Amino acid sequence: MPLIMKATPLILIFGMISILSLGNVGAEQFGLFTYDEVDGTVEITGFPEDLEIHVDIPAEIDGKPVVASLSI
């Protein structure tokens, strides 16, 4: 079997992983929060789901007001 045929499945797998990881392109991290900056404000887009702790949503991140968050 030619080398190209053997490498094709690996290339497809790495390509799929790369595409799936684009969901948080531009997302930033603040402690355990993942967030996006939108028009000078912050929208919290992620938090570890497996933690069972009390969470305080910050009023500001990097001096920008937090205006939206996920249900945490």
CYANA upper distance limits for C-alpha pairs under 8 A (distance plus 0.5 A):
  1 MET  CA      5 MET  CA      7.16
  1 MET  CA      6 LYS  CA      7.70
  2 PRO  CA      6 LYS  CA      7.30
  3 LEU  CA      7 ALA  CA      6.73
  4 ILE  CA      8 THR  CA      6.62
  5 MET  CA      9 PRO  CA      8.37
  6 LYS  CA     10 LEU  CA      8.46
  7 ALA  CA     11 ILE  CA      6.78
  8 THR  CA     12 LEU  CA      6.71
  9 PRO  CA     13 ILE  CA      6.68
 10 LEU  CA     14 PHE  CA      6.67
 11 ILE  CA     15 GLY  CA      6.49
 12 LEU  CA     16 MET  CA      6.62
 13 ILE  CA     17 ILE  CA      6.76
 14 PHE  CA     18 SER  CA      6.63
 15 GLY  CA     19 ILE  CA      6.74
 16 MET  CA     20 LEU  CA      6.62
 17 ILE  CA     21 SER  CA      6.64
 18 SER  CA     22 LEU  CA      7.16
 19 ILE  CA     23 GLY  CA      8.49
 21 SER  CA     25 VAL  CA      8.20
 26 GLY  CA     36 ASP  CA      7.53
 27 ALA  CA     34 THR  CA      6.83
 27 ALA  CA     35 TYR  CA      5.99
 27 ALA  CA     36 ASP  CA      5.58
 27 ALA  CA     37 GLU  CA      8.49
 28 GLU  CA     34 THR  CA      6.10
 28 GLU  CA     35 TYR  CA      5.81
 28 GLU  CA     36 ASP  CA      6.72
 29 GLN  CA     33 PHE  CA      6.29
 29 GLN  CA     34 THR  CA      5.14
 29 GLN  CA     35 TYR  CA      6.76
 30 PHE  CA     34 THR  CA      6.85
 30 PHE  CA     35 TYR  CA      7.99
 30 PHE  CA     61 ILE  CA      7.88
 32 LEU  CA     47 PHE  CA      6.44
 32 LEU  CA     48 PRO  CA      7.48
 33 PHE  CA     44 ILE  CA      7.12
 33 PHE  CA     45 THR  CA      8.02
 33 PHE  CA     46 GLY  CA      6.23
 33 PHE  CA     47 PHE  CA      5.51
 33 PHE  CA     48 PRO  CA      8.43
 34 THR  CA     44 ILE  CA      6.45
 34 THR  CA     45 THR  CA      6.05
 34 THR  CA     46 GLY  CA      5.21
 34 THR  CA     47 PHE  CA      6.82
 35 TYR  CA     42 VAL  CA      7.04
 35 TYR  CA     43 GLU  CA      6.02
 35 TYR  CA     44 ILE  CA      4.72
 35 TYR  CA     45 THR  CA      5.49
 35 TYR  CA     46 GLY  CA      7.16
 36 ASP  CA     42 VAL  CA      6.27
 36 ASP  CA     43 GLU  CA      5.86
 36 ASP  CA     44 ILE  CA      7.01
 36 ASP  CA     45 THR  CA      7.38
 37 GLU  CA     41 THR  CA      6.11
 37 GLU  CA     42 VAL  CA      5.13
 37 GLU  CA     43 GLU  CA      6.89
 38 VAL  CA     42 VAL  CA      6.49
 38 VAL  CA     43 GLU  CA      7.55
 40 GLY  CA     64 LYS  CA      6.79
 40 GLY  CA     65 PRO  CA      8.38
 41 THR  CA     64 LYS  CA      5.69
 41 THR  CA     65 PRO  CA      5.71
 41 THR  CA     66 VAL  CA      6.51
 41 THR  CA     67 VAL  CA      6.99
 42 VAL  CA     60 GLU  CA      8.25
 42 VAL  CA     61 ILE  CA      7.49
 42 VAL  CA     64 LYS  CA      6.75
 42 VAL  CA     65 PRO  CA      6.49
 42 VAL  CA     66 VAL  CA      5.09
 42 VAL  CA     67 VAL  CA      6.54
 42 VAL  CA     68 ALA  CA      7.58
 43 GLU  CA     66 VAL  CA      6.46
 43 GLU  CA     67 VAL  CA      6.46
 43 GLU  CA     68 ALA  CA      5.24
 43 GLU  CA     69 SER  CA      6.15
 44 ILE  CA     66 VAL  CA      7.90
 44 ILE  CA     68 ALA  CA      6.70
 44 ILE  CA     69 SER  CA      4.96
 44 ILE  CA     70 LEU  CA      6.88
 45 THR  CA     69 SER  CA      6.78
 45 THR  CA     70 LEU  CA      6.56
 46 GLY  CA     70 LEU  CA      7.41
 47 PHE  CA     72 ILE  CA      8.00
 55 VAL  CA     72 ILE  CA      8.28
 58 PRO  CA     66 VAL  CA      7.48
 59 ALA  CA     65 PRO  CA      6.38
 59 ALA  CA     66 VAL  CA      5.96
 60 GLU  CA     64 LYS  CA      5.65
 60 GLU  CA     65 PRO  CA      4.84
 60 GLU  CA     66 VAL  CA      5.77
 61 ILE  CA     65 PRO  CA      7.04
 61 ILE  CA     66 VAL  CA      7.26
